[in-house]
């Protein structure tokens, strides 16, 4: 018992430092990805270090769900890879300690981590995301730090374009200044030219104070013109002019209450409450719309037209299901102008109905989208915990199998697996978000794909199977598609049972008949559906193969070496499953419906069938030759 406790302590001491190191490394990498994504919103704003540090802190907390599973995968791979590389894992197994027993302390630790990850997702992450997004939106709305370049129009001041040809960095003087004031619109633009100017902020940092010297001002008087030509303008010459330009240089933090009402800022209870509330509203509105559609009268045409005056009586809807109306007779008894007027009324009514229903559908779609977003966030509370457990049961057995420590091989495998997981998870998320899949399908698809992988590698590691052994994979593919093998025929040195040439000819004729029958039944390439539902006739192929082998075994008693050597030309028939993927027709239809896998398999299978038919043709040719040799040998005798 003491040995087991020391073993558990040893495993924990080996895993925890690696886990801590890999977690912070991965967190730093994803944080740099966040910085790269939003670098344009942060640069040039003159933000204080404390604001940037606060944003990075909340961003780091928000990135934990992405970093934790990858850190567990990488740390477990490195830990068990090191144990296998140093033969410590082999010594443990030799002592009668199974792999699961070695993994037991880490299973407990990862399970506790998964529980903690759930509470983190539910209680901590919503507050961190609210703070992060609120701070990020506040930074985006902050005006950029004023840094006017030389010889280039500066457009970061809303409603103004500023050009400075030259400036003195020591005194702050600007020279050859041109200002375009388009805050009132392009038609009412004001242009100011000045030999020099000084720029400063007001005390409250809400306006730019611009002091211009020796210049002119041109202003369009667009509001005072009555036509498009001869636009009046006003020209002003000044020696000293002061203007104020709105430019808020302060950092104003937005209220986070708005973000708290979004799905990212809610825990499980709040998400479920919101989903129930929206569902109740959707159901209520849906019943109202259904009642409206059921009771609404759709016969939107004039009730009648006065035949004497031709006037259309007041517009009134007529219920089409309740009364048959001959529209053609109503229109034909009036003039063409009246017909056009009636059709315009009907057309306008249809357009109004269309806009009304489109608006209702749009409002319903907004609610359904909100429901999906809240359901996705609800499922995310559980997916992190499950992902932690799955990645551990992938990483630890893989480390025990590959037996490579360090950070090289484990890092490559971890990155590959995580990218695979991320692509599947992100695809499922987008499909669920857009309503193409159910929410539970999109959010759990990555788990459904990786969980069998974890079970498989754990089973292989417990049974010491060589998953990465090249010979094992060669044997697997050899069974899958087969390999061409040369026939070996050895003439017997001592012949006890003499062959009968007549019997031998009959056997080879039987082989020819069987082979020709197979070729006649498979003369053409099978179609895609026929390949999966029927395939190649494996019973006939088995009968041919058995007859050929028994005949060749019989012919080894022949005293004619030329005939025995000719037997080497007979091919070895391979009975591969790819000739006929399944014996069940409904299962064949299922395989055929999976196009991404079905089409490559069909191409490979039909190619293998073509080679098989060439081998059967070779059997017919060689059998004919052997029969001729037997006949010649018989005549010589």
Buried (B, 14 or more C-beta within 10 A) or exposed (E): EEEEEEBBEBBBEBBBEBBEBBBEBBBEEBBEEBBEEBEEBBEEBEBEEEBBEBBBBBBBBBBBBBBBBBBBBBBBBBBBBBBBBEEBBBEBBEEEBEBEBBBBBBBEBBBEBBEBBBEBBBEBBBBBBBBBBBBBBBBEEBBBEBEBEEEEEBEBBEEBBBBBEEBEEEEEBBBBBBBBBBBBEEEBBBBBBBEBBBBEBEEEEBBBBBBBBBBBBEBBEBEEBEEEEEEEBEEEEBEEBEBEBEBBBEBEEBEBEEBBEBBBBBBBEBBBEBBEEBEEEBEEBEEEBEEEEEEEEEBBBBBEBEEEEEEBEEEEEBEEEEEEEEEEEBBEEBEEEBBEBBEEBBEEBEEEEEEEEEEBEEEBEEBBEBBBBBBBBBBBBBBBBBBBBBBBBBBBBBBBBBBBBEBEBBBEBBEEBBEBBBEBBEBBBEBBBEBEBEBEEBBBBBBEBBBEBBBBBBEBBBEEBEBEEEEEEEEEEEEEBBEEEEEEBEBEEEEEEEBEBEEBBEBBEBBBBBBBBBBEEBEEEBEBEEBBBBBBBBEBBEBBBEBBBEBBEBBBBBEBEEBBEBBEBBBBBBEBBBBBBBEEEEEBEEBBEEEEEBEEBBEEBBEBBEEBBEBBBBBBEBBEBBBEBBEEBEEEE
